[in-house]
Amino acid sequence: MNVVNTVLSLSESFPFNAFYSILQPAGNEPLSYHWHECFEISFVKSGKGIYYVNGHTYTMMPGDIILFNNMEPHAWHSGSSEPIVHPVIIFDPSLIWKGQDNVIDSEY
């Protein structure tokens, strides 16, 4: 298994980003896992596929929401001839947690 650290640039003043991702169908190419230092929330708008995380395989369908913590290697694979369209939200963990004494930051 190939695992790559994906560096995602976020603003220092408000470390949050939202964007659309389109995963094109692929053949039997080897999976490349990635991880990043931010949290990720993805919503499957259309398409079907499979995602892999922590040695588990999950089927994803339209309407599914997928959450990844900031250190979890994961991979996606389109399971059909259609692309997977999924809006993605990424944010730095500091937006919701700044240490032991502050579980949820009321500033945001």
N, CA, C and O atoms as a MOPAC input file, in Angstrom:
PM7 MOZYME 1SCF
protein

 N      0.84900 1    -1.18400 1     0.00000 1
 C      0.00000 1     0.00000 1     0.00000 1
 C      0.89000 1     1.24200 1     0.00000 1
 O      1.79300 1     1.37400 1     0.82600 1
 N      0.62600 1     2.12600 1    -0.91600 1
 C      1.34200 1     3.38800 1    -1.02400 1
 C      0.56000 1     4.46300 1    -0.26500 1
 O     -0.61000 1     4.69500 1    -0.57100 1
 N      1.18300 1     5.12800 1     0.72400 1
 C      0.52100 1     6.18000 1     1.50200 1
 C      1.27400 1     7.48200 1     1.30300 1
 O      2.48900 1     7.53900 1     1.49200 1
 N      0.54900 1     8.53200 1     0.91800 1
 C      1.14400 1     9.83200 1     0.62300 1
 C      0.52800 1    10.88700 1     1.54000 1
 O     -0.68300 1    10.89200 1     1.76600 1
 N      1.36600 1    11.77900 1     2.06600 1
 C      0.87200 1    12.91900 1     2.83700 1
 C      0.49500 1    14.00800 1     1.84600 1
 O      1.35500 1    14.54400 1     1.14700 1
 N     -0.78600 1    14.33300 1     1.78500 1
 C     -1.26100 1    15.39100 1     0.90800 1
 C     -1.26300 1    16.69400 1     1.69500 1
 O     -1.95300 1    16.80800 1     2.70800 1
 N     -0.50000 1    17.66800 1     1.23900 1
 C     -0.43300 1    18.95700 1     1.91700 1
 C     -1.53600 1    19.84500 1     1.34800 1
 O     -1.54900 1    20.15800 1     0.15700 1
 N     -2.45800 1    20.24500 1     2.22000 1
 C     -3.56700 1    21.10800 1     1.81900 1
 C     -3.36400 1    22.46800 1     2.46800 1
 O     -3.26600 1    22.56400 1     3.69100 1
 N     -3.30100 1    23.50400 1     1.66800 1
 C     -3.07300 1    24.85600 1     2.17800 1
 C     -4.38500 1    25.49300 1     2.60900 1
 O     -5.33700 1    25.56900 1     1.83200 1
 N     -4.42200 1    25.94200 1     3.83900 1
 C     -5.58800 1    26.62500 1     4.38400 1
 C     -5.16800 1    27.98700 1     4.91500 1
 O     -4.03100 1    28.17200 1     5.34900 1
 N     -6.08600 1    28.92900 1     4.87800 1
 C     -5.82400 1    30.27000 1     5.38300 1
 C     -5.52100 1    30.22000 1     6.87700 1
 O     -6.17500 1    29.48500 1     7.61700 1
 N     -4.54600 1    30.98700 1     7.31900 1
 C     -4.23100 1    31.04300 1     8.74500 1
 C     -5.31100 1    31.76300 1     9.54100 1
 O     -5.52200 1    31.44800 1    10.71200 1
 N     -6.00000 1    32.72500 1     8.92700 1
 C     -7.02500 1    33.48200 1     9.65000 1
 C     -8.31700 1    32.68700 1     9.83700 1
 O     -9.01900 1    32.87700 1    10.83000 1
 N     -8.63300 1    31.81200 1     8.90600 1
 C     -9.80700 1    30.94200 1     9.03100 1
 C     -9.52000 1    29.67600 1     8.23500 1
 O     -9.83800 1    29.60900 1     7.04700 1
 N     -8.91900 1    28.66300 1     8.87700 1
 C     -8.44700 1    27.47200 1     8.17300 1
 C     -9.56900 1    26.52200 1     7.77000 1
 O     -9.79500 1    25.49800 1     8.41400 1
 N    -10.27000 1    26.88100 1     6.69200 1
 C    -11.45900 1    26.16400 1     6.22200 1
 C    -11.52700 1    26.30700 1     4.70900 1
 O    -11.19600 1    27.36300 1     4.17000 1
 N    -11.95200 1    25.25500 1     4.01800 1
 C    -12.13700 1    25.33900 1     2.56900 1
 C    -13.23800 1    24.36700 1     2.17000 1
 O    -13.38300 1    23.29900 1     2.76600 1
 N    -14.00800 1    24.74200 1     1.16200 1
 C    -15.04900 1    23.88200 1     0.60600 1
 C    -14.89900 1    23.89800 1    -0.90300 1
 O    -14.66600 1    24.95100 1    -1.49600 1
 N    -15.03200 1    22.73600 1    -1.52900 1
 C    -14.86500 1    22.63200 1    -2.97700 1
 C    -15.53900 1    21.36700 1    -3.48700 1
 O    -15.87300 1    20.47400 1    -2.70900 1
 N    -15.73700 1    21.29700 1    -4.79800 1
 C    -16.25500 1    20.09400 1    -5.44000 1
 C    -15.08400 1    19.24200 1    -5.90800 1
 O    -14.10700 1    19.76300 1    -6.44600 1
 N    -15.18100 1    17.94200 1    -5.70300 1
 C    -14.19800 1    17.00500 1    -6.21200 1
 C    -14.92400 1    16.02900 1    -7.13400 1
 O    -16.02900 1    15.58100 1    -6.83100 1
 N    -14.30300 1    15.71100 1    -8.24300 1
 C    -14.87800 1    14.74300 1    -9.18300 1
 C    -13.85900 1    13.62900 1    -9.36800 1
 O    -12.75200 1    13.85700 1    -9.85600 1
 N    -14.24400 1    12.43100 1    -8.97400 1
 C    -13.37900 1    11.26800 1    -9.09100 1
 C    -13.79800 1    10.49000 1   -10.33300 1
 O    -14.88400 1     9.91200 1   -10.38200 1
 N    -12.93300 1    10.48300 1   -11.32300 1
 C    -13.22000 1     9.80400 1   -12.58100 1
 C    -13.08600 1     8.29000 1   -12.41800 1
 O    -12.27400 1     7.81800 1   -11.62300 1
 N    -13.88900 1     7.52700 1   -13.17600 1
 C    -13.73900 1     6.05900 1   -13.13800 1
 C    -12.33300 1     5.66300 1   -13.56200 1
 O    -11.73200 1     6.29100 1   -14.43300 1
 N    -11.82600 1     4.62800 1   -12.94300 1
 C    -10.47700 1     4.15300 1   -13.25700 1
 C    -10.51700 1     2.65000 1   -13.45600 1
 O    -11.44900 1     1.97600 1   -13.01700 1
 N     -9.51100 1     2.14100 1   -14.11500 1
 C     -9.40600 1     0.70500 1   -14.32300 1
 C     -8.90200 1     0.02000 1   -13.07000 1
 O     -9.23100 1     0.42900 1   -11.95700 1
 N     -8.14000 1    -0.97500 1   -13.24000 1
 C     -7.59200 1    -1.72200 1   -12.11100 1
 C     -6.25000 1    -1.17100 1   -11.67400 1
 O     -5.30100 1    -1.92400 1   -11.45300 1
 N     -6.17500 1     0.12800 1   -11.55100 1
 C     -4.94400 1     0.76500 1   -11.12000 1
 C     -4.74100 1     0.52800 1    -9.62200 1
 O     -5.71500 1     0.43500 1    -8.87500 1
 N     -3.48900 1     0.43100 1    -9.17700 1
 C     -3.26000 1     0.25800 1    -7.73700 1
 C     -3.75500 1     1.48300 1    -6.97100 1
 O     -3.65100 1     2.61300 1    -7.44800 1
 N     -4.28900 1     1.24200 1    -5.78700 1
 C     -4.77600 1     2.33900 1    -4.95600 1
 C     -3.62100 1     3.10400 1    -4.35100 1
 O     -2.60600 1     2.52400 1    -3.96800 1
 N     -3.78300 1     4.40300 1    -4.26900 1
 C     -2.82600 1     5.23600 1    -3.57500 1
 C     -3.55900 1     5.89400 1    -2.41300 1
 O     -4.44500 1     6.72400 1    -2.61900 1
 N     -3.19300 1     5.52600 1    -1.21000 1
 C     -3.80100 1     6.11400 1    -0.02000 1
 C     -3.16000 1     7.46300 1     0.25400 1
 O     -1.99300 1     7.68700 1    -0.06600 1
 N     -3.93400 1     8.35500 1     0.84600 1
 C     -3.37000 1     9.63600 1     1.25800 1
 C     -3.93500 1    10.00400 1     2.63000 1
 O     -4.94800 1     9.46100 1     3.07200 1
 N     -3.26600 1    10.92300 1     3.27500 1
 C     -3.74600 1    11.48600 1     4.53700 1
 C     -3.37400 1    12.95300 1     4.53900 1
 O     -2.53700 1    13.38700 1     3.74700 1
 N     -3.98600 1    13.71300 1     5.41600 1
 C     -3.70000 1    15.13900 1     5.51200 1
 C     -3.94400 1    15.59000 1     6.93300 1
 O     -4.60300 1    14.90100 1     7.71200 1
 N     -3.41400 1    16.73800 1     7.26400 1
 C     -3.48800 1    17.23200 1     8.63400 1
 C     -4.79600 1    17.94000 1     8.95200 1
 O     -4.95500 1    18.47400 1    10.04900 1
 N     -5.72100 1    17.95300 1     8.02800 1
 C     -7.00900 1    18.59600 1     8.29000 1
 C     -8.11400 1    17.54800 1     8.34900 1
 O     -7.94800 1    16.43100 1     7.86000 1
 N     -9.23800 1    17.91800 1     8.95100 1
 C    -10.42600 1    17.06800 1     8.94400 1
 C    -11.07600 1    17.18300 1     7.57500 1
 O    -10.93100 1    18.19600 1     6.89100 1
 N    -11.79000 1    16.14400 1     7.18200 1
 C    -12.47700 1    16.15500 1     5.88800 1
 C    -13.89000 1    15.62000 1     6.05600 1
 O    -14.11600 1    14.60800 1     6.71900 1
 N    -14.84300 1    16.32500 1     5.43800 1
 C    -16.22400 1    15.86800 1     5.35300 1
 C    -16.58000 1    15.86300 1     3.87500 1
 O    -16.49000 1    16.89100 1     3.20300 1
 N    -16.98500 1    14.70400 1     3.37200 1
 C    -17.35700 1    14.58400 1     1.95700 1
 C    -18.79700 1    14.09700 1     1.86100 1
 O    -19.23300 1    13.25400 1     2.64600 1
 N    -19.52200 1    14.62900 1     0.90000 1
 C    -20.90500 1    14.24100 1     0.63700 1
 C    -20.97300 1    13.68400 1    -0.78500 1
 O    -20.59400 1    14.36800 1    -1.73600 1
 N    -21.44800 1    12.46400 1    -0.93400 1
 C    -21.55400 1    11.86800 1    -2.27000 1
 C    -22.82000 1    12.40200 1    -2.93100 1
 O    -23.93600 1    12.00200 1    -2.60000 1
 N    -22.61200 1    13.31700 1    -3.87700 1
 C    -23.74500 1    13.92700 1    -4.58400 1
 C    -24.25100 1    13.00100 1    -5.68900 1
 O    -25.45900 1    12.83600 1    -5.86300 1
 N    -23.32200 1    12.39900 1    -6.43500 1
 C    -23.71100 1    11.45200 1    -7.47800 1
 C    -22.58100 1    10.46600 1    -7.72400 1
 O    -21.42300 1    10.73200 1    -7.40000 1
 N    -22.93100 1     9.33400 1    -8.29700 1
 C    -21.95200 1     8.28400 1    -8.56100 1
 C    -21.91400 1     7.28500 1    -7.42400 1
 O    -22.44400 1     7.52400 1    -6.34000 1
 N    -21.28200 1     6.17600 1    -7.69500 1
 C    -21.12600 1     5.11600 1    -6.69800 1
 C    -19.66800 1     4.71000 1    -6.66200 1
 O    -18.95200 1     4.82400 1    -7.65600 1
 N    -19.24300 1     4.24000 1    -5.51900 1
 C    -17.85300 1     3.83000 1    -5.43700 1
 C    -17.53200 1     3.16200 1    -4.12900 1
 O    -18.41500 1     2.75100 1    -3.37600 1
 N    -16.25400 1     3.06300 1    -3.87900 1
 C    -15.74000 1     2.39400 1    -2.68900 1
 C    -14.69200 1     3.30300 1    -2.06500 1
 O    -13.89100 1     3.91600 1    -2.77100 1
 N    -14.70000 1     3.38600 1    -0.74600 1
 C    -13.58500 1     4.04600 1    -0.08600 1
 C    -12.98400 1     3.09100 1     0.92500 1
 O    -13.65400 1     2.21700 1     1.47500 1
 N    -11.72500 1     3.28700 1     1.14300 1
 C    -10.93700 1     2.39800 1     1.98600 1
 C    -10.33000 1     3.21600 1     3.11100 1
 O     -9.74400 1     4.27500 1     2.88500 1
 N    -10.48000 1     2.70300 1     4.33400 1
 C     -9.90600 1     3.39200 1     5.48600 1
 C     -9.68100 1     2.37000 1     6.60400 1
 O    -10.54300 1     1.53500 1     6.87900 1
 N     -8.51800 1     2.44900 1     7.24000 1
 C     -8.17100 1     1.57400 1     8.37100 1
 C     -8.39700 1     0.09200 1     8.08700 1
 O     -8.87400 1    -0.63900 1     8.95500 1
 N     -8.06200 1    -0.35100 1     6.89700 1
 C     -8.20800 1    -1.75700 1     6.55000 1
 C     -9.62100 1    -2.19700 1     6.24600 1
 O     -9.87200 1    -3.38700 1     6.05500 1
 N    -10.55900 1    -1.24500 1     6.19800 1
 C    -11.95600 1    -1.56900 1     5.90600 1
 C    -12.35300 1    -1.00900 1     4.54100 1
 O    -11.79800 1    -0.01400 1     4.07600 1
 N    -13.31600 1    -1.66600 1     3.91900 1
 C    -13.84300 1    -1.24400 1     2.62900 1
 C    -15.30800 1    -0.86400 1     2.82200 1
 O    -16.07600 1    -1.61800 1     3.42000 1
 N    -15.69600 1     0.31300 1     2.31300 1
 C    -17.06700 1     0.79400 1     2.44900 1
 C    -17.61800 1     1.18000 1     1.08200 1
 O    -16.93100 1     1.81400 1     0.28200 1
 N    -18.84500 1     0.79800 1     0.82600 1
 C    -19.51800 1     1.20000 1    -0.40200 1
 C    -20.14500 1     2.56600 1    -0.16800 1
 O    -20.75400 1     2.80600 1     0.87400 1
 N    -19.99600 1     3.45600 1    -1.13600 1
 C    -20.60600 1     4.78300 1    -1.01300 1
 C    -21.58100 1     4.98600 1    -2.16000 1
 O    -21.34100 1     4.58500 1    -3.29900 1
 N    -22.68500 1     5.62200 1    -1.81600 1
 C    -23.76100 1     5.87400 1    -2.75500 1
 C    -24.21800 1     7.31900 1    -2.59900 1
 O    -23.87600 1     7.96300 1    -1.60800 1
 N    -24.98100 1     7.84100 1    -3.55200 1
 C    -25.48400 1     9.20600 1    -3.40800 1
 C    -26.22100 1     9.38900 1    -2.07800 1
 O    -27.03700 1     8.56000 1    -1.67800 1
 N    -25.90800 1    10.49500 1    -1.41200 1
 C    -26.50500 1    10.81000 1    -0.11900 1
 C    -25.62700 1    10.45200 1     1.06600 1
 O    -25.89600 1    10.89500 1     2.18300 1
 N    -24.57400 1     9.65500 1     0.85200 1
 C    -23.67300 1     9.27600 1     1.94300 1
 C    -22.78100 1    10.45000 1     2.33600 1
 O    -22.39500 1    11.26500 1     1.49800 1
 N    -22.46700 1    10.51500 1     3.61200 1
 C    -21.52900 1    11.50000 1     4.14600 1
 C    -20.36300 1    10.72500 1     4.74800 1
 O    -20.56500 1     9.79200 1     5.52500 1
 N    -19.14900 1    11.11500 1     4.38700 1
 C    -17.95000 1    10.43100 1     4.85300 1
 C    -17.11200 1    11.42200 1     5.65300 1
 O    -16.85700 1    12.53600 1     5.19500 1
 N    -16.68600 1    11.01800 1     6.84600 1
 C    -15.87400 1    11.84900 1     7.73100 1
 C    -14.50600 1    11.20300 1     7.90600 1
 O    -14.40900 1    10.00000 1     8.14900 1
 N    -13.45000 1    12.00000 1     7.78300 1
 C    -12.09100 1    11.51600 1     8.01400 1
 C    -11.42600 1    12.40000 1     9.05300 1
 O    -11.53100 1    13.62500 1     9.00900 1
 N    -10.73500 1    11.75500 1     9.99300 1
 C     -9.98100 1    12.56900 1    10.93900 1
 C     -8.70500 1    13.05600 1    10.26300 1
 O     -8.48900 1    12.78500 1     9.08200 1
 N     -7.87900 1    13.75300 1    10.98100 1
 C     -6.74000 1    14.43300 1    10.36100 1
 C     -5.50100 1    13.55600 1    10.17500 1
 O     -4.47800 1    14.07000 1     9.72300 1
 N     -5.53600 1    12.30200 1    10.49000 1
 C     -4.34700 1    11.46400 1    10.32600 1
 C     -4.68700 1    10.10200 1     9.72200 1
 O     -3.85300 1     9.19700 1     9.75100 1
 N     -5.86900 1     9.94100 1     9.18700 1
 C     -6.36500 1     8.64600 1     8.73500 1
 C     -6.08400 1     8.41700 1     7.25300 1
 O     -6.67200 1     9.10000 1     6.41400 1
 N     -5.19800 1     7.47300 1     6.90200 1
 C     -4.98300 1     7.18900 1     5.48000 1
 C     -6.26500 1     6.64100 1     4.85200 1
 O     -6.92300 1     5.76900 1     5.41800 1
 N     -6.60600 1     7.16200 1     3.68500 1
 C     -7.81300 1     6.72300 1     3.00700 1
 C     -7.62900 1     6.80200 1     1.49900 1
 O     -6.73600 1     7.48800 1     1.00000 1
 N     -8.48800 1     6.09000 1     0.78600 1
 C     -8.43600 1     6.06200 1    -0.67300 1
 C     -9.85600 1     5.92000 1    -1.20700 1
 O    -10.74500 1     5.42200 1    -0.51700 1
 N    -10.05300 1     6.36300 1    -2.44000 1
 C    -11.35100 1     6.30900 1    -3.11900 1
 C    -11.19700 1     5.52400 1    -4.40800 1
 O    -10.11800 1     5.48200 1    -5.00000 1
 N    -12.27600 1     4.91000 1    -4.83100 1
 C    -12.27700 1     4.20900 1    -6.11200 1
 C    -13.69800 1     4.25900 1    -6.66300 1
 O    -14.64500 1     3.88900 1    -5.96800 1
 N    -13.85300 1     4.71000 1    -7.89500 1
 C    -15.16600 1     4.74900 1    -8.52300 1
 C    -15.57900 1     3.32800 1    -8.86300 1
 O    -14.81800 1     2.58300 1    -9.48000 1
 N    -16.77200 1     2.95900 1    -8.46500 1
 C    -17.23800 1     1.59600 1    -8.69200 1
 C    -18.15600 1     1.45400 1    -9.88400 1
 O    -18.79900 1     0.41800 1   -10.05300 1
 N    -18.22700 1     2.48100 1   -10.71400 1
 C    -19.10400 1     2.41000 1   -11.88300 1
 C    -18.45200 1     3.15200 1   -13.03400 1
 O    -17.31900 1     3.62200 1   -12.93000 1
 N    -19.18200 1     3.24900 1   -14.12800 1
 C    -18.65400 1     3.97200 1   -15.28900 1
 C    -18.88100 1     5.47800 1   -15.17000 1
 O    -18.42200 1     6.24500 1   -16.01700 1
 N    -19.58200 1     5.89700 1   -14.13200 1
 C    -19.83500 1     7.32200 1   -13.90100 1
 C    -18.83900 1     7.87800 1   -12.88600 1
 O    -18.38500 1     7.15300 1   -12.00100 1
 N    -18.50200 1     9.15000 1   -13.00700 1
 C    -17.62700 1     9.75500 1   -11.97800 1
 C    -18.38200 1     9.92600 1   -10.65800 1
 O    -19.61200 1     9.97500 1   -10.63100 1
 N    -17.63700 1    10.01300 1    -9.58900 1
 C    -18.21200 1    10.33900 1    -8.28400 1
 C    -18.06100 1    11.84400 1    -8.11300 1
 O    -16.95200 1    12.37400 1    -8.18200 1
 N    -19.16200 1    12.51800 1    -7.89400 1
 C    -19.14700 1    13.96000 1    -7.63500 1
 C    -19.42600 1    14.13400 1    -6.15000 1
 O    -20.46200 1    13.70700 1    -5.64200 1
 N    -18.47500 1    14.77300 1    -5.46100 1
 C    -18.69100 1    14.95000 1    -4.02600 1
 C    -18.13400 1    16.28500 1    -3.55200 1
 O    -16.94000 1    16.55500 1    -3.67800 1
 N    -19.02700 1    17.12300 1    -3.00100 1
 C    -18.55800 1    18.33300 1    -2.33300 1
 C    -17.72100 1    17.92600 1    -1.11400 1
 O    -18.04300 1    16.96400 1    -0.41700 1
 N    -16.65300 1    18.67000 1    -0.87500 1
 C    -15.72600 1    18.35600 1     0.20600 1
 C    -15.52600 1    19.59800 1     1.07100 1
 O    -15.37600 1    20.70800 1     0.56100 1
 N    -15.52800 1    19.39300 1     2.36800 1
 C    -15.17900 1    20.44500 1     3.32000 1
 C    -13.93900 1    19.96700 1     4.05800 1
 O    -13.91300 1    18.85700 1     4.59000 1
 N    -12.91800 1    20.80100 1     4.08700 1
 C    -11.72500 1    20.49600 1     4.87400 1
 C    -11.48200 1    21.64900 1     5.84300 1
 O    -11.72300 1    22.81200 1     5.51700 1
 N    -11.00200 1    21.30900 1     7.03500 1
 C    -10.70100 1    22.35700 1     8.00200 1
 C     -9.67300 1    21.86100 1     8.99900 1
 O     -9.56400 1    20.66600 1     9.27100 1
 N     -8.92600 1    22.80700 1     9.53500 1
 C     -7.91100 1    22.49800 1    10.52500 1
 C     -8.59600 1    22.09800 1    11.83400 1
 O     -9.58800 1    22.72000 1    12.21600 1
 N     -8.09600 1    21.08600 1    12.52200 1
 C     -8.69600 1    20.66900 1    13.79100 1
 C     -8.78800 1    21.79100 1    14.82200 1
 O     -9.64000 1    21.74300 1    15.71000 1
 N     -7.92700 1    22.79500 1    14.71600 1
 C     -7.94900 1    23.88800 1    15.69200 1
 C     -9.24800 1    24.68800 1    15.65100 1
 O     -9.54400 1    25.42100 1    16.59400 1
 N    -10.03000 1    24.56200 1    14.57900 1
 C    -11.31600 1    25.26100 1    14.53400 1
 C    -12.28700 1    24.73200 1    15.58300 1
 O    -13.15200 1    25.47100 1    16.05600 1
 N    -12.15200 1    23.46900 1    15.94800 1
 C    -13.08500 1    22.89000 1    16.92200 1
 C    -12.41400 1    22.40800 1    18.19800 1
 O    -13.09200 1    22.10500 1    19.18000 1
 N    -11.08100 1    22.33500 1    18.19300 1
 C    -10.38700 1    21.84000 1    19.37300 1
 C     -9.01100 1    22.46900 1    19.47300 1
 O     -8.18700 1    22.32800 1    18.57000 1
 N     -8.76600 1    23.16100 1    20.57100 1
 C     -7.47000 1    23.82700 1    20.74100 1
 C     -6.68200 1    23.26300 1    21.90100 1
 O     -5.75000 1    23.90900 1    22.38200 1
 N     -7.02500 1    22.09500 1    22.35600 1
 C     -6.25800 1    21.47300 1    23.43100 1
 C     -7.14300 1    20.85200 1    24.49200 1
 O     -8.36900 1    20.86100 1    24.37800 1
 N     -6.52700 1    20.32500 1    25.50500 1
 C     -7.22300 1    19.58900 1    26.56000 1
 C     -8.27800 1    20.42300 1    27.28200 1
 O     -9.33000 1    19.89800 1    27.64700 1
 N     -8.01700 1    21.70300 1    27.49200 1
 C     -8.91700 1    22.52600 1    28.30100 1
 C    -10.11300 1    23.07700 1    27.53900 1
 O    -11.05000 1    23.58800 1    28.15300 1
 N    -10.09800 1    22.98300 1    26.21700 1
 C    -11.14800 1    23.58500 1    25.41300 1
 C    -11.64300 1    22.57000 1    24.38600 1
 O    -11.12300 1    22.52600 1    23.27200 1
 N    -12.64000 1    21.75200 1    24.73700 1
 C    -13.10200 1    20.69300 1    23.86400 1
 C    -13.76000 1    21.27100 1    22.60900 1
 O    -13.48100 1    20.80800 1    21.50300 1
 N    -14.61400 1    22.26000 1    22.75800 1
 C    -15.24400 1    22.90900 1    21.60700 1
 C    -15.04100 1    24.40800 1    21.73300 1
 O    -15.37500 1    24.99600 1    22.76200 1
 N    -14.50100 1    25.02500 1    20.70500 1
 C    -14.23400 1    26.45000 1    20.73200 1
 C    -15.48200 1    27.21200 1    20.32700 1
 O    -15.91500 1    27.11200 1    19.17900 1
 N    -16.06100 1    27.96100 1    21.22800 1
 C    -17.30100 1    28.69100 1    20.94300 1
 C    -17.09800 1    29.86000 1    19.98400 1
 O    -18.06900 1    30.46000 1    19.52400 1
 N    -15.84100 1    30.18500 1    19.68100 1
 C    -15.57800 1    31.28200 1    18.75500 1
 C    -16.17800 1    30.99800 1    17.37800 1
 O    -16.58600 1    31.92400 1    16.67700 1
 N    -16.23400 1    29.72500 1    16.98900 1
 C    -16.78900 1    29.34700 1    15.68300 1
 C    -18.04900 1    28.53400 1    15.84600 1
 O    -18.65400 1    28.12800 1    14.85400 1

